[in-house]
Amino acid sequence: MNERSLKVGSNEMELVDFRILKQEESGEVYEGIYGINVSKVREIIRVPDLTELPGTPNFIEGIFDLRSVVIPVVNLAKWMGITPPESVEKTSRVIITEFNNILIGFVVHEAKRIRRINWNDIEPATFISGSGSKEGSKITGVTKIEDDNVLLILDLESVVQDLGLYKPDIEDIPMELEHFAGLALVLDDSSTARKIVKDALQKMGFNVVEANDGEEGLEKLDELYEIYGSTLSGELKIIISDVEMPRMDGFHFAAIVKEDARFNKIPIVFNSSISDSFSESRGKKAGGEAYLVKFKASSFYDEVARVVRAHMK
């Protein structure tokens, strides 16, 4: 599955719309509507025969072999603490995802369709993230769909990180770390991801300016231009941008920056959990000098140093 029909810089994404069903005590069934970026979906299959793993939490259903690759499977309803109706066994599917260069399956109760949505129609889920629920803290964005329903974009890689199935490599610091001076702009809607990138850049000697998404990133660039004027491209050595962000994604942000004579000489490096080769190609078409998969420290330091050195020539 992929986004090959999407234009670079269009500020659109495609989501797999899937459902999690909850059996209420009254007998009514509540349908939760969720989405995940198509770029992170390898395929959708029927629930396979699974080998249980002793000693693991009950929401880890087990593992199975998919074309010689062993894949762990997480039951999202169990992780959320939801009791589903018995009928879900007939419609349940496993969404095989790939992000941060790892493969993981998620059991959902129904995989509905693919939706194309503009990032501008996706709002940050600040009112949900403070709800105290497990899934509430892992919702990165919300958008209205038909019949006044709301689709929630679930941050599955954050779920996986919490489960201990993936840990970002933030300790692998090169022995001889090259140091620089000047500013770096970091765009990411995840405060955790921003902190990891900020800490890495500060170790390299940069002063870091932060933004939550592409729209705020453009605002920060305007503010910096007010301060530095035409010398900004010499002061701002690099922009590190996530791809998936509410309001304006990284590709659209980069396309706008590269069309603006004030900023188009400033190098952009994409830093994303999306690990498919097509997204890397889209990043280059959008004007990125490099595309990194979150988060391997040694690769990050090496690529940032390479891009900054080239920019300074």
QUIQUI-V349324 format. One record per residue. RES is the residue in three letters. SS is DSSP state (A for helix, B for strand, O for the rest). D_CENTER is the distance of its C-alpha to the mean C-alpha in Angstrom with 2 decimals. Layout:
RES_SS_D_CENTER / RES_SS_D_CENTER
This chain:
MET_O_16.63 / ASN_O_15.09 / GLU_O_14.89 / ARG_O_18.02 / SER_O_19.75 / LEU_O_17.38 / LYS_O_18.87 / VAL_O_17.14 / GLY_O_16.81 / SER_O_17.48 / ASN_O_14.66 / GLU_B_14.30 / MET_B_11.91 / GLU_B_13.19 / LEU_B_12.47 / VAL_B_14.35 / ASP_B_16.39 / PHE_B_17.51 / ARG_B_19.94 / ILE_B_20.89 / LEU_B_24.61 / LYS_B_26.45 / GLN_B_30.24 / GLU_O_31.78 / GLU_O_35.08 / SER_O_36.83 / GLY_O_35.95 / GLU_O_33.61 / VAL_B_30.26 / TYR_B_27.20 / GLU_B_24.37 / GLY_B_20.81 / ILE_B_18.62 / TYR_B_14.93 / GLY_B_12.35 / ILE_B_9.51 / ASN_B_8.39 / VAL_A_11.42 / SER_A_9.94 / LYS_A_8.86 / VAL_B_12.39 / ARG_B_15.30 / GLU_B_17.99 / ILE_B_19.40 / ILE_B_22.62 / ARG_B_25.31 / VAL_O_25.28 / PRO_O_26.94 / ASP_O_29.48 / LEU_O_27.74 / THR_B_29.18 / GLU_O_28.91 / LEU_O_28.07 / PRO_O_30.64 / GLY_O_29.65 / THR_O_26.05 / PRO_O_24.91 / ASN_O_25.93 / PHE_O_22.45 / ILE_B_22.02 / GLU_B_24.16 / GLY_B_24.84 / ILE_B_24.18 / PHE_B_25.29 / ASP_B_25.90 / LEU_B_24.16 / ARG_O_26.02 / SER_O_26.70 / VAL_B_23.22 / VAL_B_23.22 / ILE_B_20.32 / PRO_B_19.94 / VAL_B_19.66 / VAL_B_18.48 / ASN_B_20.26 / LEU_A_18.07 / ALA_A_21.28 / LYS_A_22.87 / TRP_A_19.97 / MET_A_20.19 / GLY_O_23.97 / ILE_O_24.77 / THR_O_28.00 / PRO_O_27.68 / PRO_O_30.74 / GLU_O_32.42 / SER_O_32.00 / VAL_A_28.27 / GLU_A_29.39 / LYS_A_30.44 / THR_A_27.21 / SER_O_24.61 / ARG_B_22.23 / VAL_B_19.82 / ILE_B_16.44 / ILE_B_15.88 / THR_B_12.26 / GLU_B_11.29 / PHE_B_8.37 / ASN_O_9.35 / ASN_O_12.59 / ILE_B_13.60 / LEU_B_14.81 / ILE_B_14.97 / GLY_B_16.66 / PHE_B_16.40 / VAL_B_19.65 / VAL_B_19.56 / HIS_O_22.77 / GLU_B_22.38 / ALA_B_20.16 / LYS_B_21.38 / ARG_B_20.21 / ILE_B_17.71 / ARG_B_17.25 / ARG_B_16.69 / ILE_B_15.56 / ASN_B_15.66 / TRP_A_12.98 / ASN_A_16.17 / ASP_A_16.97 / ILE_O_13.93 / GLU_B_14.93 / PRO_B_13.29 / ALA_O_14.37 / THR_A_16.57 / PHE_A_19.53 / ILE_A_17.93 / SER_A_16.20 / GLY_O_19.76 / SER_O_21.29 / GLY_O_21.58 / SER_O_20.47 / LYS_O_18.08 / GLU_O_15.90 / GLY_A_16.42 / SER_A_14.76 / LYS_A_11.54 / ILE_B_11.39 / THR_B_9.01 / GLY_B_11.12 / VAL_B_14.40 / THR_B_16.39 / LYS_B_20.01 / ILE_O_21.19 / GLU_A_24.79 / ASP_A_27.47 / ASP_A_25.73 / ASN_O_23.23 / VAL_B_19.81 / LEU_B_16.63 / LEU_B_14.05 / ILE_B_10.32 / LEU_B_9.79 / ASP_O_7.12 / LEU_A_8.65 / GLU_A_7.50 / SER_A_9.02 / VAL_A_11.87 / VAL_A_12.44 / GLN_A_12.58 / ASP_A_15.07 / LEU_O_17.00 / GLY_O_17.56 / LEU_O_16.42 / TYR_O_14.08 / LYS_O_14.79 / PRO_O_13.42 / ASP_B_16.42 / ILE_O_17.38 / GLU_O_21.13 / ASP_O_21.89 / ILE_O_23.52 / PRO_O_25.84 / MET_O_29.51 / GLU_O_30.23 / LEU_O_27.38 / GLU_O_28.03 / HIS_O_28.35 / PHE_O_27.94 / ALA_O_28.75 / GLY_O_27.36 / LEU_B_24.23 / ALA_B_20.51 / LEU_B_18.06 / VAL_B_14.52 / LEU_B_11.95 / ASP_O_8.93 / ASP_O_8.81 / SER_O_8.59 / SER_A_12.22 / THR_A_11.91 / ALA_A_9.70 / ARG_A_12.11 / LYS_A_15.00 / ILE_A_14.33 / VAL_A_14.17 / LYS_A_17.04 / ASP_A_19.14 / ALA_A_18.84 / LEU_A_19.88 / GLN_A_22.64 / LYS_A_23.97 / MET_O_24.37 / GLY_O_26.38 / PHE_O_24.19 / ASN_B_24.31 / VAL_B_20.84 / VAL_B_20.12 / GLU_B_16.95 / ALA_B_15.27 / ASN_O_12.77 / ASP_O_11.94 / GLY_A_13.76 / GLU_A_16.84 / GLU_A_17.37 / GLY_A_16.83 / LEU_A_19.71 / GLU_A_21.73 / LYS_A_21.47 / LEU_A_22.64 / ASP_A_25.53 / GLU_A_26.48 / LEU_A_26.54 / TYR_A_28.65 / GLU_A_31.05 / ILE_A_31.57 / TYR_A_31.73 / GLY_A_32.72 / SER_A_33.16 / THR_A_32.62 / LEU_A_28.91 / SER_A_27.82 / GLY_A_29.86 / GLU_A_28.46 / LEU_B_24.70 / LYS_B_24.12 / ILE_B_20.40 / ILE_B_17.22 / ILE_B_13.89 / SER_B_11.02 / ASP_O_7.25 / VAL_O_6.78 / GLU_O_5.05 / MET_O_7.64 / PRO_O_10.59 / ARG_O_13.95 / MET_O_13.17 / ASP_O_10.33 / GLY_A_10.64 / PHE_A_12.88 / HIS_A_15.15 / PHE_A_15.43 / ALA_A_16.49 / ALA_A_18.92 / ILE_A_20.57 / VAL_A_20.91 / LYS_A_22.49 / GLU_O_24.94 / ASP_O_26.08 / ALA_O_28.97 / ARG_O_28.39 / PHE_O_25.01 / ASN_O_24.83 / LYS_O_26.11 / ILE_O_23.33 / PRO_O_21.03 / ILE_B_17.27 / VAL_B_14.97 / PHE_B_11.35 / ASN_B_9.23 / SER_B_5.94 / SER_O_5.05 / ILE_B_6.42 / SER_O_9.98 / ASP_O_12.33 / SER_A_15.17 / PHE_A_15.11 / SER_A_11.92 / GLU_A_13.70 / SER_A_16.73 / ARG_A_15.23 / GLY_A_14.15 / LYS_A_17.79 / LYS_A_19.20 / ALA_O_17.43 / GLY_O_19.23 / GLY_O_17.04 / GLU_O_19.26 / ALA_B_16.79 / TYR_B_13.41 / LEU_B_12.22 / VAL_B_10.01 / LYS_O_9.03 / PHE_O_11.62 / LYS_B_15.17 / ALA_A_17.51 / SER_A_20.27 / SER_A_18.30 / PHE_A_16.72 / TYR_A_20.25 / ASP_A_21.90 / GLU_A_19.80 / VAL_A_19.79 / ALA_A_23.54 / ARG_A_24.21 / VAL_A_22.61 / VAL_A_24.37 / ARG_A_27.63 / ALA_A_27.58 / HIS_A_26.98 / MET_A_29.92 / LYS_O_32.37
